[in-house]
Amino acid sequence: MSSDHKETLRQAALVYHETPKPGKLEIRATKPLANGRDLARAYSPGVAEASIEIKNDPANAARYTARGNLVAVVSNGSAVLGLGNIGALASKPVMEGKAVLFKNFAGIDCFDIEVNEADPERLADIVCALEPTFGAINLEDIKAPDCFIVEKLCRERMNIPVFHDDQHGTAIVVGAAATNALHVAGKKFEDIKIVSTGGGAAGIACLNMLLKLGVKRENVWLCDIHGLVYEGREEDMNPQKAAYAQNSDLRTLDQVVDGADMFLGLSGPGVLIPEMVAKMTAQPIVFALANPTPEILPDEVKSVAKDAIIATGRSDFPNQVNNVLCFPFIFRGALDVGATEINDKMQIACIDGIAALARATTSAEAAAAYKGEQLSFGADYLIPKPFDPRLVGVVSSAVAQAAMETGVATRPIADLDEYRARLNQTVFKSALLMRPVFDAARTASRKIVFAEGEDERVLRAAQAILEETTETPILIGRPEVIEARCARAGLDIRPGADFPIVNPENDPRYRDYWQSYHAIMARRGVTPDIARAVMRTNTTAIGAVMVHRGEADSLICGTFGEYRWHLNYVSQLLAQGGLRPHGALSLMILEDGPLFIADTHVWSRPTPEQLAEVAIGAARHVRRFGLEPKIAFCSQSQFGNQAEGSGKRLREAMALLDTAARDFTYEGEMNVDAALDEELRERLLPGGRIEGAANVLIFGHADAASATRNILKMKGGGLEVGPILMGMGNRAHIVSPSITPRGLLNMAAVAGTPVEHYG
């Protein structure tokens, strides 16, 4: 790396830490504090009630305070990253960063605590005194052997989990990577010889973990800066190293590496050279984990062992051993069951969960975060990526189960499946709202045809549909392209074997399809030649013909192209028997709950009749999500204060709705702020029809609806489900080009719901 590039990275990192405000953390209140009533409950006198409950039963602290979801990251700064003993104050940016990872990956609140104390016993006293504040302790960047002393004392004296991440977090991730490396190599823990460099906290913990996984003690050869750790050696020894002393006359790494199956490096750069790797067994496993420069670079390993399985601690090579794969999720599971410790079985459950996830199909979210990388299980993909959102559900639930099975859980979870689903809802924002839709979809096995079947997002959605639903995806596309892209994306589904396809270039149903299309379009200027051409080139039209013929129950299209172009073919072929597009409804999942927006796509300037239909359709679809519709007609006009413009059309739409009894509430026309703020609305129009905030906003112009939807998505952090095409009996939905694989899965569930479930 050039000095200029290093300086650019340095400046970027400093700016990141300094702006827009110094540091990476802040504290936010979780309860309102807007008036005297709130103050009386938050503090004196109401706070005394919570204190009394905790005095009567200390377990109530998890009910009435943040303690049950609060971790302390504690360090004295004596062994920070590769920087060494830089002191407590200089370690603070690192500890803040650890706290951010806890929050972002597992929703755990965290305080970083930097302590000016070098004596390990006194540091342990300080940590133990913090027990009333925290639900768990994460020890970090404390030098060896002091870290062993601090952890031992704290574990013995505290009744909450104490976890030294540099030891056990590293050991867990190494254990998961080693599990899968042996799986690839076709070897077993009990048969392999391991040579390790580095007798520090992480190195010793990794060896201890590998023994628990089945490695034999006599097959472990530990080296440090002075050479082999052997029986009788006195130089730079401690009890932890002595446990791995070998009865041998060999003294150097070069001597002991001969015939090794695995090299485990947690030492420094350049320790292992290619000539040493050449002495190892076939398909050697080389974990060179020193940071920032490993014991040996991967290309040096490959120069003498092309079949080597390699891991490093760096993000610019495959198989980065990164503790963030472990610590947020093991703490999440431990906290949720009120564990009193993190024991061996919980750690091994964490290993098993991480390793199994790497062997499963890569998630679409991880693929998006690591675009361009090959993420299919094998020598270059032994462990999942940190941004795989499935980690929290898989790993944390496994840890929680292990805690309960070993009797250290003080708040056991009755339903682990429900707990896992709840964890997934924290990362998949749509999961909770989509549950009733998925449940309804499971009552029937519908066939969903995807017009853009070669799109990687569609392929990932198809994999998820087959894994999570009872639906059958049908993909339109060239089989060789679909197969190649499935393989490239690390998906284990294949066209023809796992799902049917329609090949526009060569399909035995081609004649049937063009004749069906021509029969519908013959008197609209479509000749047989045009029909043949359309059925070779237009995948949306092909999908619509399939639905028309009953070969599919619903069509999903629109991952590229313009909405109304797709709508034209959907309307031509499927708007029959009373079906016709009524409008497009988008569900925006926001931090404070769901909000539906319409009409976002179908009508540019809807008439009063069309607006009334949009409201009726929206009410019907909102109930599919288990919600009661409260509809606000939104305009620049407010309750009749503007005679013309969209307000006039919205008032006329309400008048049309008023001509019959409706099973939903609606109000308007009004500004958006009035729709969402009951107090403001009550000042403007006391005694209105809806109570609380509206959950459906209907606009008089598609521009306004679409702009609101996009602002909520891009600036409000909203997750979109939709657009849902109303009025077509669930026979077709046109998505937007920005849709994600998870969005396509959600739309497949919408399309998979039998029409009788929503009218």
JOLINDA-V624136 format. One record per residue. N is the residue number from 1. PHI is phi in whole degrees, 0 to 359 (999 if undefined). OMEGA is omega in degrees with one decimal (* if undefined). Layout:
# JOLINDA-V624136
N	PHI	OMEGA
N	PHI	OMEGA
This chain:
# JOLINDA-V624136
1	999	-177.1
2	290	179.9
3	295	178.0
4	295	-179.7
5	294	177.9
6	298	-179.9
7	294	177.1
8	297	177.9
9	297	-179.9
10	299	-179.7
11	295	179.4
12	298	179.6
13	294	179.8
14	293	177.1
15	298	178.8
16	303	-177.9
17	282	-173.5
18	266	-172.9
19	240	-2.3
20	285	171.1
21	219	-175.7
22	300	176.1
23	87	-175.7
24	242	-175.1
25	229	167.8
26	209	179.2
27	252	178.1
28	235	177.6
29	285	178.4
30	257	179.9
31	235	179.4
32	292	174.5
33	217	-171.7
34	246	-176.0
35	204	-178.1
36	298	179.6
37	295	177.3
38	298	-178.7
39	297	-179.3
40	293	177.9
41	273	-177.7
42	288	-178.6
43	231	-175.4
44	291	7.0
45	264	-170.3
46	296	-176.8
47	299	-179.3
48	298	-179.0
49	296	177.8
50	294	179.5
51	297	179.4
52	296	179.3
53	298	179.9
54	288	176.7
55	298	-179.8
56	290	179.6
57	211	-177.3
58	305	179.4
59	297	179.4
60	292	176.8
61	301	178.7
62	288	179.3
63	272	-169.0
64	250	178.2
65	226	-180.0
66	276	-172.3
67	303	-176.6
68	292	178.2
69	232	-173.3
70	236	-179.5
71	241	172.3
72	257	170.0
73	262	-171.4
74	244	178.2
75	212	168.8
76	253	175.0
77	70	-174.6
78	272	178.7
79	205	-171.4
80	265	179.4
81	49	174.4
82	261	-174.1
83	270	178.4
84	82	-176.2
85	275	-177.3
86	262	177.5
87	92	-174.1
88	296	-175.5
89	296	-178.3
90	291	178.7
91	280	-172.7
92	302	178.1
93	302	179.5
94	292	-178.5
95	292	173.8
96	300	178.7
97	299	177.5
98	298	178.9
99	297	178.2
100	297	179.0
101	296	175.6
102	305	-176.2
103	290	-173.3
104	290	-174.5
105	269	-175.3
106	223	177.8
107	68	-178.1
108	263	175.3
109	283	-170.6
110	209	169.4
111	248	172.5
112	269	-177.6
113	232	-179.9
114	257	-169.7
115	240	174.9
116	278	179.6
117	208	-178.1
118	270	-178.0
119	285	-173.9
120	296	-178.9
121	289	177.7
122	290	175.7
123	297	177.1
124	298	177.3
125	300	-179.3
126	296	-178.6
127	297	-178.9
128	298	179.5
129	292	-179.4
130	274	-172.3
131	306	179.8
132	297	-175.5
133	273	-166.3
134	241	174.7
135	272	179.6
136	195	-178.8
137	236	172.8
138	248	175.9
139	280	-170.7
140	214	169.3
141	52	173.4
142	248	-172.0
143	294	172.9
144	273	2.7
145	271	-177.2
146	303	-176.8
147	299	178.7
148	295	-178.8
149	293	-178.2
150	299	-178.0
151	296	-178.7
152	300	-179.1
153	295	-178.3
154	293	179.3
155	297	-179.3
156	289	-170.4
157	259	-175.4
158	255	-179.1
159	253	175.9
160	229	-179.8
161	299	172.9
162	236	-170.8
163	222	175.7
164	268	-169.6
165	294	179.7
166	299	175.6
167	276	-166.1
168	282	177.2
169	296	177.0
170	299	-178.3
171	298	-179.1
172	294	-178.5
173	292	174.8
174	299	178.7
175	299	178.9
176	293	-179.9
177	294	179.1
178	293	177.1
179	305	-177.7
180	282	176.0
181	297	177.4
182	293	176.0
183	299	179.2
184	293	-176.2
185	279	-178.8
186	71	-179.5
187	240	-179.4
188	236	-179.0
189	304	-173.4
190	291	-176.5
191	257	-168.1
192	267	171.5
193	260	-179.1
194	244	171.3
195	246	-175.3
196	234	173.3
197	243	179.4
198	112	-179.4
199	256	179.0
200	278	-175.2
201	300	-177.0
202	294	-177.7
203	298	179.7
204	296	-179.5
205	297	179.2
206	296	178.7
207	295	177.4
208	301	-179.6
209	292	-179.4
210	296	174.2
211	295	178.7
212	295	179.7
213	275	174.3
214	126	178.8
215	294	179.6
216	276	-176.8
217	305	-177.3
218	291	179.9
219	264	-179.8
220	253	179.9
221	241	-176.5
222	260	175.8
223	240	171.5
224	228	-175.5
225	298	-178.6
226	263	-179.6
227	106	-176.6
228	295	170.0
229	277	-174.7
230	234	-179.6
231	297	-179.8
232	96	179.1
233	290	-179.0
234	247	-174.7
235	289	173.4
236	51	-179.5
237	248	172.1
238	211	-176.9
239	302	-178.1
240	293	175.9
241	293	-175.4
242	302	179.5
243	297	-178.5
244	248	-179.6
245	293	-179.9
246	259	173.4
247	273	-171.3
248	208	174.6
249	270	177.6
250	291	-175.6
251	226	-173.4
252	245	176.1
253	300	-179.3
254	301	-179.7
255	285	-171.9
256	277	-176.2
257	286	-179.5
258	300	178.3
259	80	179.2
260	287	174.6
261	273	-174.6
262	218	170.4
263	251	177.8
264	239	-177.5
265	251	171.4
266	225	-171.6
267	229	-177.0
268	203	-174.4
269	292	171.9
270	74	-177.2
271	292	-179.4
272	255	179.6
273	244	-176.1
274	306	-179.5
275	298	176.9
276	287	178.5
277	300	-179.1
278	298	179.3
279	275	-178.5
280	283	-178.9
281	288	175.0
282	298	-175.9
283	47	-178.4
284	291	176.0
285	256	-176.4
286	240	175.6
287	256	-179.7
288	258	-164.2
289	254	177.1
290	296	-179.3
291	236	1.2
292	276	-179.2
293	249	-175.9
294	288	179.1
295	300	174.8
296	205	-179.5
297	279	-177.0
298	305	-178.2
299	292	175.1
300	290	176.3
301	297	-177.2
302	296	-179.1
303	294	179.8
304	241	-179.5
305	213	-174.8
306	296	-178.5
307	267	-177.1
308	297	174.9
309	253	-166.5
310	237	170.3
311	226	176.0
312	224	174.5
313	263	-173.8
314	256	-178.4
315	275	-177.7
316	265	172.2
317	233	176.5
318	298	174.2
319	60	175.3
320	285	175.2
321	280	-172.1
322	235	-176.2
323	297	-179.5
324	294	173.4
325	291	-172.0
326	244	-162.6
327	299	179.9
328	297	-171.1
329	274	176.3
330	289	175.0
331	291	179.1
332	302	179.5
333	296	-179.2
334	296	-179.7
335	295	-173.6
336	292	176.3
337	255	-180.0
338	62	-177.3
339	295	178.1
340	270	177.8
341	199	170.2
342	249	-172.6
343	263	-176.3
344	301	-176.3
345	294	176.6
346	294	179.3
347	293	179.2
348	291	174.5
349	299	176.9
350	296	177.4
351	301	-177.5
352	299	-179.7
353	294	179.5
354	297	-177.5
355	296	-179.1
356	295	-178.7
357	294	177.6
358	293	-179.7
359	282	177.3
360	278	177.6
361	297	178.9
362	295	178.5
363	287	178.4
364	297	-178.3
365	293	177.0
366	294	179.1
367	298	179.3
368	291	-179.2
369	288	-177.8
370	237	-175.8
371	303	177.5
372	93	179.0
373	271	176.5
374	279	-174.5
375	242	175.4
376	244	-171.6
377	304	179.7
378	164	-175.4
379	301	-179.6
380	261	177.7
381	212	-176.6
382	267	-177.4
383	226	-177.4
384	291	178.0
385	277	-179.1
386	304	-177.4
387	271	172.9
388	284	-173.0
389	291	-179.5
390	283	-176.8
391	303	-175.0
392	295	-180.0
393	290	-176.1
394	288	-171.7
395	285	-175.9
396	296	179.4
397	291	176.8
398	294	178.1
399	295	178.8
400	300	179.3
401	297	179.3
402	296	177.8
403	298	178.8
404	292	-178.3
405	293	-179.2
406	263	172.6
407	77	179.8
408	257	-179.8
409	270	177.3
410	270	177.1
411	229	-176.3
412	301	178.8
413	264	-175.9
414	285	-174.5
415	236	-177.7
416	292	177.9
417	296	178.6
418	294	178.0
419	297	179.0
420	297	178.3
421	297	179.6
422	292	176.0
423	298	179.7
424	297	179.2
425	294	178.9
426	287	179.5
427	252	174.9
428	260	-171.9
429	301	-177.2
430	275	-168.2
431	301	-175.9
432	294	-178.9
433	292	-177.0
434	279	-175.1
435	303	179.1
436	297	178.0
437	291	177.2
438	297	179.1
439	298	178.6
440	294	-179.2
441	295	-178.2
442	287	179.2
443	282	178.6
444	214	178.7
445	257	-176.1
446	267	179.1
447	258	-176.8
448	247	179.4
449	262	179.2
450	255	-176.0
451	292	-177.1
452	258	-172.0
453	290	179.4
454	271	-179.8
455	291	-178.2
456	300	178.4
457	297	177.8
458	294	179.6
459	297	178.2
460	293	176.6
461	296	179.0
462	299	176.9
463	301	-178.8
464	294	178.5
465	300	-179.1
466	293	-178.7
467	277	-167.3
468	245	-175.2
469	226	174.9
470	260	-177.1
471	278	175.4
472	246	175.0
473	280	173.3
474	241	-175.6
475	249	175.4
476	263	-179.3
477	167	-179.9
478	281	-173.1
479	301	-178.0
480	292	178.1
481	290	179.7
482	298	-178.9
483	296	-179.5
484	297	-178.3
485	287	173.4
486	299	-179.1
487	295	-179.1
488	297	-178.8
489	276	179.7
490	76	179.0
491	271	-178.9
492	260	175.4
493	270	179.2
494	221	-178.4
495	297	179.4
496	86	-179.7
497	273	-175.5
498	255	178.9
499	205	178.9
500	283	176.3
501	228	171.1
502	239	-179.5
503	265	-177.5
504	300	-176.9
505	279	-175.8
506	197	179.9
507	228	-177.8
508	297	-179.7
509	267	-174.7
510	306	-179.3
511	299	179.2
512	301	-176.4
513	291	-177.4
514	292	177.5
515	291	175.7
516	296	179.2
517	297	-179.5
518	296	-179.6
519	299	179.8
520	282	-169.0
521	256	-173.1
522	302	-178.9
523	264	174.3
524	238	173.5
525	87	-178.8
526	262	178.0
527	274	175.6
528	304	179.7
529	297	178.1
530	295	179.5
531	300	178.2
532	298	-179.1
533	296	-179.8
534	298	-178.4
535	286	172.4
536	264	-167.5
537	236	-171.4
538	254	-174.0
539	289	175.8
540	295	177.7
541	296	178.0
542	298	179.3
543	298	179.4
544	295	176.8
545	297	178.8
546	298	176.9
547	295	178.5
548	302	-178.0
549	277	-179.5
550	83	179.1
551	276	173.9
552	216	-179.1
553	268	-177.8
554	205	179.4
555	247	170.1
556	239	-178.8
557	217	173.3
558	106	178.4
559	295	165.7
560	215	-177.8
561	97	-175.3
562	266	-172.4
563	306	-172.8
564	286	172.7
565	297	177.1
566	295	-178.0
567	300	179.7
568	302	-178.4
569	286	176.7
570	299	-179.5
571	293	-179.2
572	302	-168.4
573	260	-173.3
574	239	178.8
575	278	-177.6
576	222	176.7
577	60	179.1
578	89	178.4
579	274	173.9
580	197	-178.2
581	299	177.9
582	254	-176.8
583	150	178.8
584	244	-177.0
585	241	177.4
586	248	172.6
587	268	175.9
588	253	179.0
589	267	-174.4
590	250	-177.8
591	303	-176.9
592	258	175.7
593	130	-175.9
594	275	175.4
595	215	-179.5
596	261	-178.5
597	235	177.0
598	207	-14.5
599	269	-171.5
600	271	-170.0
601	218	-165.8
602	280	-176.3
603	254	177.9
604	290	-179.8
605	223	-171.3
606	298	175.3
607	283	176.0
608	304	179.5
609	296	179.1
610	293	177.5
611	296	177.7
612	297	177.2
613	297	177.4
614	301	-179.4
615	296	-179.9
616	296	178.6
617	295	-179.7
618	298	179.0
619	301	-179.6
620	296	-176.9
621	286	179.0
622	300	-180.0
623	293	176.0
624	298	-178.6
625	265	178.4
626	76	-177.6
627	244	175.9
628	265	-174.4
629	290	171.5
630	230	-166.3
631	259	174.8
632	243	172.3
633	274	-169.1
634	250	-175.6
635	202	169.7
636	291	177.4
637	285	-176.5
638	229	176.7
639	51	171.3
640	86	-176.5
641	277	172.7
642	232	-172.7
643	288	-175.0
644	247	179.1
645	81	-176.2
646	296	179.5
647	303	-180.0
648	296	-179.6
649	294	179.4
650	293	177.6
651	295	178.5
652	293	176.8
653	296	178.0
654	296	177.7
655	297	176.5
656	296	178.0
657	296	-178.2
658	290	-177.3
659	285	179.1
660	217	177.8
661	292	-179.6
662	241	-179.8
663	261	176.1
664	216	-179.8
665	262	-179.5
666	210	-178.2
667	205	178.6
668	160	-17.1
669	282	-173.8
670	203	172.7
671	288	-178.1
672	298	-179.2
673	297	176.9
674	293	179.0
675	296	-174.2
676	262	-176.9
677	238	-176.6
678	297	-178.0
679	296	177.3
680	296	-178.3
681	297	-179.2
682	293	176.5
683	291	-177.9
684	280	-176.3
685	215	-178.4
686	302	175.9
687	73	179.2
688	294	-172.1
689	280	-175.9
690	249	178.1
691	252	179.7
692	73	-179.5
693	282	173.1
694	294	175.3
695	246	174.8
696	227	176.6
697	247	177.9
698	246	-175.1
699	250	-179.6
700	274	176.4
701	224	176.2
702	297	178.7
703	302	-178.5
704	293	-179.8
705	296	-178.3
706	293	179.1
707	296	178.8
708	299	178.8
709	301	-176.3
710	287	176.6
711	295	178.5
712	298	-178.1
713	286	-172.6
714	274	-176.0
715	250	-178.8
716	263	179.6
717	68	-177.6
718	285	174.5
719	256	-175.5
720	267	164.5
721	246	-176.3
722	131	0.2
723	292	175.8
724	266	-179.9
725	278	-176.8
726	269	175.1
727	95	-175.9
728	253	175.9
729	61	179.6
730	64	-178.9
731	269	179.6
732	200	173.0
733	220	-178.3
734	246	-177.3
735	271	178.3
736	257	-177.3
737	300	-179.2
738	275	-174.8
739	296	179.1
740	260	174.2
741	302	177.5
742	296	176.4
743	297	177.4
744	293	175.9
745	299	177.8
746	298	179.7
747	291	175.2
748	295	176.4
749	294	175.7
750	299	-179.8
751	292	-178.1
752	278	179.7
753	281	176.6
754	303	-173.2
755	299	-178.7
756	292	-180.0
757	283	-179.5
758	220	174.8
759	90	*
